[in-house]
Amino acid sequence: MSSISANDLKTRGISAIEAALANDSEALISVRGKNRFVVMPLEQFQYLRECELEAALAQTKADLAEGRFVKSSPEEHLERLKSGGDA
């Protein structure tokens, strides 16, 4: 994975990001020698978001199949939230 220093980003701007992403799908941005941020092309970010949504859907389906859910009215749900119970 490529790395860009904050100083390089400050002086070169977007061209530093474009150069780093020319050969990699992500690049680290370091600030004072510590990796702090990751940049990536929008398409890569959208793909990762889709993966997150697919994982959430799979988890929800598994919870439903295993009976890990509560069926209640909106009022009962709000009361559970107020009392600190499971949502």
C-alpha positions in Angstrom: 0.0 0.0 0.0 1.3 3.4 -0.9 1.9 6.1 1.7 1.7 9.9 1.4 3.0 12.2 4.1 0.8 15.1 5.2 3.5 17.4 4.0 3.6 15.8 0.6 -0.2 16.1 0.4 0.0 19.8 1.4 2.6 20.7 -1.2 1.5 18.4 -4.1 -2.3 18.3 -3.4 -4.5 15.9 -5.4 -1.6 14.9 -7.6 0.1 13.2 -4.6 -3.1 11.1 -4.2 -3.4 10.3 -7.9 0.3 9.2 -8.0 -0.2 7.0 -5.0 -3.3 5.4 -6.4 -1.8 4.8 -9.8 -0.5 1.3 -8.6 -2.6 0.6 -5.5 -6.3 0.6 -4.6 -5.6 2.5 -1.3 -3.0 4.8 0.1 -2.2 5.7 3.6 -1.8 9.3 4.7 0.7 9.8 7.5 0.8 12.7 9.9 4.0 13.3 11.9 5.1 9.8 11.0 1.9 8.0 12.1 -0.6 6.5 9.6 -3.9 8.4 10.2 -6.0 8.2 7.1 -6.7 6.0 4.0 -7.7 7.3 0.6 -9.1 5.3 -2.2 -11.0 5.7 -5.5 -14.7 6.2 -5.1 -15.5 2.9 -6.8 -13.4 1.0 -4.2 -15.2 2.8 -1.4 -18.6 2.0 -2.9 -17.6 -1.6 -3.3 -16.6 -1.8 0.4 -19.9 -0.2 1.4 -21.8 -2.8 -0.6 -19.8 -5.5 1.2 -20.8 -4.0 4.6 -24.5 -3.9 3.5 -24.3 -7.5 2.3 -22.8 -8.6 5.6 -25.4 -6.7 7.6 -28.2 -8.4 5.5 -26.6 -11.8 6.1 -26.4 -11.2 9.8 -30.0 -10.1 9.9 -31.1 -13.2 8.0 -29.2 -15.4 10.5 -30.7 -13.6 13.5 -34.2 -14.1 12.1 -33.5 -17.8 11.3 -32.1 -18.3 14.9 -35.0 -16.5 16.5 -32.8 -13.6 17.8 -35.4 -10.9 17.6 -38.2 -9.3 19.6 -41.6 -8.8 18.2 -43.4 -5.8 19.9 -45.5 -2.7 19.3 -43.8 0.6 18.8 -44.9 1.6 22.3 -43.3 -1.6 23.8 -40.1 -0.9 21.9 -39.9 2.6 23.2 -40.5 1.4 26.8 -37.7 -1.1 26.4 -35.4 1.6 25.2 -36.3 3.8 28.1 -35.7 1.1 30.6 -32.3 0.2 29.1 -33.4 -3.2 27.8 -32.3 -4.7 24.5 -33.6 -2.8 21.5 
